[in-house]
Amino acid sequence: MAFELGKIGVWRPAWTSTPELAAKAEELGYGTWWIGGSPPAELEIVEQLLAATSSLTVATSIVNMWSADATEVARSYHRIEERYPGRFLLGVGIGHPEATQEYQKPYDKIVEYLDQLDAGGVPVRARALAALGPKVLKLSAERTLGALPYLTTPEHTRQARELLGKDALLVAEHKVVLDTDEARARATGREMVKMYLRLRNYTTNLKRLGFTDEDVAGDGSDRLIDALALHGDAEHIAAGLKAHLDAGADHVAIQPLGDDPVPALEALAQLAR
């Protein structure tokens, strides 16, 4: 199964992923809409976005393995695939240990969930896996189409590509703030990034990439925020996104921060074409 993801896509939480925005993204030339925020297993929002567009690929980033029953997700996948063949990529992941009291042996849970998707008839080439560390990155290449890292840098992309090999899908998410006022833009980026600095899977990964305890402490150092939430004019942001592609990403999912994503999507649309 070959998906038409394009080089650049749009990442938005489920609660702000509207049919109108998806249609606008398609009009601007973006290839894929990524639905974040752990959408429920029935995946109705996926169908809503597909119905509002004609060629856009819609993907989840991600369905949470703890909150979405794999058997129900498999049924949803088949329903959507029948109605919109070749336009839905199922992204799944383990979520965060701080988010559930059930969170134990996450790697075993991932394997079990992928086994259940196998049993439900979801093709390996129709699903992707949220992955940061080496062990899960390798699993993503073995059991799915590839990896969906989140909150990373081009250096992580380079390392991930080496682990995955040349054939596995690698999608890098990156936050962007279209604002040339450095202090204001950095504050916008920090407001989003700081919540992830309470989650050890992210801080562990960031320290593997060379950031220090001081960088990930509190609400994050300026150096960290600048790396994780690209800000400035469209030309500067585009260069930062292109660095992921140069490092081996097949696709970059941009997450515009701020109240209205449309100006950033319009300014960066040239990258998607």
C-alpha positions as CSV (number, residue, x, y, z in Angstrom):
1,M,0.0,0.0,0.0
2,A,1.5,3.3,-1.1
3,F,0.3,6.5,0.5
4,E,0.6,9.9,-1.1
5,L,1.8,11.8,1.9
6,G,3.7,14.6,0.2
7,K,6.8,16.1,1.7
8,I,4.9,18.4,4.1
9,G,1.8,17.8,6.1
10,V,-0.2,19.5,8.9
11,W,-0.4,18.2,12.5
12,R,-3.3,19.4,14.7
13,P,-5.0,18.0,17.8
14,A,-8.3,16.2,17.2
15,W,-10.3,18.9,18.8
16,T,-9.0,21.6,16.4
17,S,-9.0,19.4,13.3
18,T,-12.0,20.6,11.4
19,P,-13.2,19.7,7.9
20,E,-12.8,23.4,7.0
21,L,-9.1,23.5,8.0
22,A,-8.4,20.2,6.3
23,A,-10.0,21.4,3.1
24,K,-7.9,24.6,3.3
25,A,-4.7,22.5,3.8
26,E,-5.6,20.5,0.7
27,E,-6.2,23.6,-1.3
28,L,-2.8,25.0,-0.3
29,G,-1.1,21.8,-1.5
30,Y,-0.4,19.9,1.8
31,G,-0.3,16.2,1.4
32,T,-1.4,14.9,4.8
33,W,-3.4,15.9,7.8
34,W,-2.2,14.4,11.0
35,I,-4.8,14.1,13.8
36,G,-3.2,14.3,17.3
37,G,-4.6,14.1,20.8
38,S,-5.6,10.4,21.0
39,P,-8.8,10.3,19.0
40,P,-11.2,7.6,20.2
41,A,-11.4,4.2,18.6
42,E,-14.4,4.8,16.4
43,L,-12.3,7.4,14.4
44,E,-15.3,9.4,13.2
45,I,-13.1,12.5,12.9
46,V,-11.0,10.7,10.3
47,E,-14.1,10.2,8.1
48,Q,-15.2,13.8,8.6
49,L,-11.9,15.1,7.3
50,L,-11.8,12.6,4.4
51,A,-15.4,13.5,3.4
52,A,-14.4,17.2,3.3
53,T,-11.4,16.6,1.0
54,S,-10.8,14.7,-2.3
55,S,-7.1,13.7,-2.3
56,L,-5.7,14.6,1.2
57,T,-4.3,11.6,3.2
58,V,-5.6,11.6,6.8
59,A,-3.5,10.0,9.5
60,T,-3.7,9.6,13.2
61,S,-0.8,10.7,15.4
62,I,-1.6,8.9,17.4
63,V,-4.3,6.5,18.5
64,N,-3.4,5.7,22.1
65,M,-3.0,2.0,22.8
66,W,-4.2,2.3,26.3
67,S,-7.5,4.2,25.6
68,A,-8.5,2.8,22.2
69,D,-9.3,-0.9,22.0
70,A,-7.4,-2.5,19.2
71,T,-10.3,-4.7,18.0
72,E,-12.5,-1.6,17.7
73,V,-9.8,0.4,16.0
74,A,-9.3,-2.5,13.4
75,R,-13.1,-2.4,12.7
76,S,-12.9,1.4,12.2
77,Y,-9.9,1.0,9.9
78,H,-11.8,-1.4,7.6
79,R,-14.9,0.9,7.6
80,I,-12.8,3.9,6.6
81,E,-10.6,2.0,4.1
82,E,-13.8,0.7,2.3
83,R,-15.2,4.2,1.9
84,Y,-11.9,6.1,1.3
85,P,-9.4,3.5,-0.1
86,G,-5.8,4.4,0.2
87,R,-6.3,7.7,2.1
88,F,-6.1,6.7,5.8
89,L,-2.9,5.8,7.6
90,L,-3.4,4.5,11.1
91,G,-0.8,5.9,13.5
92,V,-0.7,4.2,16.9
93,G,1.4,4.7,20.0
94,I,1.9,4.0,23.7
95,G,1.2,7.5,25.0
96,H,2.9,8.7,28.3
97,P,3.5,6.8,31.5
98,E,2.2,9.8,33.5
99,A,-1.1,9.6,31.8
100,T,-2.4,6.3,33.0
101,Q,-2.1,4.2,36.1
102,E,-2.1,1.1,33.9
103,Y,1.1,2.1,32.2
104,Q,3.4,-1.0,32.7
105,K,5.9,-2.7,30.4
106,P,5.2,-0.3,27.5
107,Y,7.2,-2.3,24.9
108,D,5.1,-5.5,25.7
109,K,1.9,-3.4,25.3
110,I,3.0,-2.2,21.9
111,V,3.8,-5.7,20.7
112,E,0.5,-7.0,22.0
113,Y,-1.4,-4.2,20.4
114,L,0.3,-4.7,17.0
115,D,-0.6,-8.4,17.3
116,Q,-4.2,-7.5,17.9
117,L,-4.2,-5.3,14.8
118,D,-2.7,-8.2,12.8
119,A,-5.6,-10.4,14.1
120,G,-8.0,-7.6,13.0
121,G,-6.6,-7.6,9.5
122,V,-5.0,-4.2,9.6
123,P,-2.2,-4.4,7.0
124,V,1.4,-3.7,8.2
125,R,1.8,-1.2,5.4
126,A,-1.3,0.7,6.5
127,R,-0.1,1.6,10.0
128,A,2.8,3.5,11.6
129,L,4.1,3.6,15.2
130,A,5.0,6.5,17.5
131,A,8.7,6.0,18.3
132,L,11.5,7.9,19.9
133,G,14.1,5.5,21.3
134,P,16.1,2.9,19.4
135,K,14.2,-0.2,20.5
136,V,10.8,1.1,19.4
137,L,12.2,2.7,16.3
138,K,13.5,-0.7,15.2
139,L,10.1,-2.3,16.0
140,S,8.3,0.3,13.9
141,A,10.4,-0.8,10.9
142,E,9.7,-4.5,11.6
143,R,6.0,-4.3,12.4
144,T,4.6,-1.2,10.6
145,L,5.2,1.1,7.7
146,G,7.5,3.2,9.8
147,A,8.0,5.7,12.6
148,L,6.2,8.8,13.8
149,P,8.7,10.7,16.2
150,Y,7.3,13.7,18.0
151,L,9.1,16.7,19.6
152,T,12.4,16.0,18.0
153,T,15.2,17.7,16.0
154,P,16.9,17.0,12.7
155,E,19.6,15.3,14.6
156,H,17.1,12.8,15.9
157,T,15.8,12.4,12.4
158,R,19.4,11.5,11.2
159,Q,19.8,9.0,14.0
160,A,16.4,7.5,13.4
161,R,17.0,7.1,9.7
162,E,20.2,5.2,10.4
163,L,18.3,2.8,12.7
164,L,15.3,2.4,10.4
165,G,17.2,1.8,7.2
166,K,16.3,3.3,3.9
167,D,12.9,1.7,3.3
168,A,10.9,2.5,6.4
169,L,8.7,5.6,6.6
170,L,10.0,8.4,8.8
171,V,7.8,11.3,9.7
172,A,9.1,14.1,11.8
173,E,6.7,16.4,13.6
174,H,7.9,20.0,14.2
175,K,6.2,23.0,15.9
176,V,6.3,26.4,14.1
177,V,5.5,30.0,15.2
178,L,5.2,32.4,12.3
179,D,6.3,35.5,14.2
180,T,9.4,37.7,13.9
181,D,9.2,39.1,17.4
182,E,11.6,36.8,19.1
183,A,10.4,37.2,22.6
184,R,6.8,36.8,21.7
185,A,7.4,33.9,19.4
186,R,9.6,32.1,22.0
187,A,6.8,32.6,24.6
188,T,4.3,31.0,22.2
189,G,6.6,28.1,21.6
190,R,7.4,27.6,25.3
191,E,3.7,27.6,26.3
192,M,3.3,24.4,24.2
193,V,6.7,22.7,24.7
194,K,6.8,23.1,28.5
195,M,4.0,20.6,29.1
196,Y,6.1,17.8,27.4
197,L,9.0,18.6,29.8
198,R,7.0,16.9,32.6
199,L,7.0,13.6,30.6
200,R,10.1,11.5,31.0
201,N,10.0,9.8,27.6
202,Y,10.5,13.2,26.0
203,T,13.1,14.5,28.4
204,T,15.0,11.3,28.2
205,N,15.1,11.5,24.4
206,L,16.1,15.2,24.4
207,K,19.0,14.4,26.7
208,R,20.1,11.6,24.3
209,L,20.2,14.4,21.7
210,G,22.6,16.5,23.7
211,F,20.3,18.7,25.7
212,T,21.2,19.1,29.4
213,D,19.3,18.7,32.6
214,E,19.3,22.5,32.7
215,D,17.8,22.7,29.2
216,V,14.8,20.5,30.1
217,A,14.3,21.9,33.7
218,G,11.3,24.1,34.4
219,D,9.8,25.5,31.3
220,G,12.8,24.8,29.1
221,S,15.9,26.8,28.2
222,D,15.8,29.3,25.3
223,R,18.1,26.9,23.4
224,L,15.6,24.1,23.8
225,I,12.6,26.1,22.9
226,D,14.3,27.5,19.8
227,A,15.1,24.0,18.6
228,L,11.7,22.5,19.2
229,A,9.5,25.4,18.1
230,L,10.9,27.0,15.0
231,H,10.0,30.7,14.9
232,G,10.6,33.7,12.7
233,D,9.7,34.4,9.1
234,A,8.6,31.8,6.6
235,E,12.1,31.6,5.0
236,H,13.8,30.8,8.4
237,I,11.1,28.3,9.4
238,A,11.3,26.6,6.0
239,A,15.1,26.1,6.3
240,G,14.5,24.4,9.7
241,L,11.9,22.1,8.3
242,K,14.0,21.3,5.3
243,A,16.8,20.2,7.7
244,H,14.6,17.2,8.6
245,L,14.2,16.2,5.0
246,D,17.9,16.5,4.4
247,A,18.5,14.3,7.5
248,G,16.4,11.5,6.1
249,A,12.7,12.3,6.9
250,D,10.3,11.2,4.2
251,H,7.7,13.8,5.4
252,V,7.5,16.6,8.0
253,A,4.3,17.3,9.9
254,I,4.2,20.9,10.9
255,Q,2.3,22.0,13.9
256,P,1.5,25.7,13.7
257,L,1.2,27.3,17.2
258,G,-1.1,30.2,18.1
259,D,-4.8,30.8,17.7
260,D,-5.0,30.7,13.9
261,P,-2.9,28.2,11.9
262,V,-4.0,29.5,8.5
263,P,-1.4,32.3,8.2
264,A,1.5,29.9,8.8
265,L,0.0,27.3,6.5
266,E,-0.3,29.9,3.8
267,A,3.2,31.2,4.3
268,L,4.8,27.7,4.3
269,A,2.6,26.3,1.5
270,Q,5.4,26.6,-1.1
271,L,7.2,23.8,0.8
272,A,4.3,21.5,0.3
273,R,4.1,21.9,-3.5
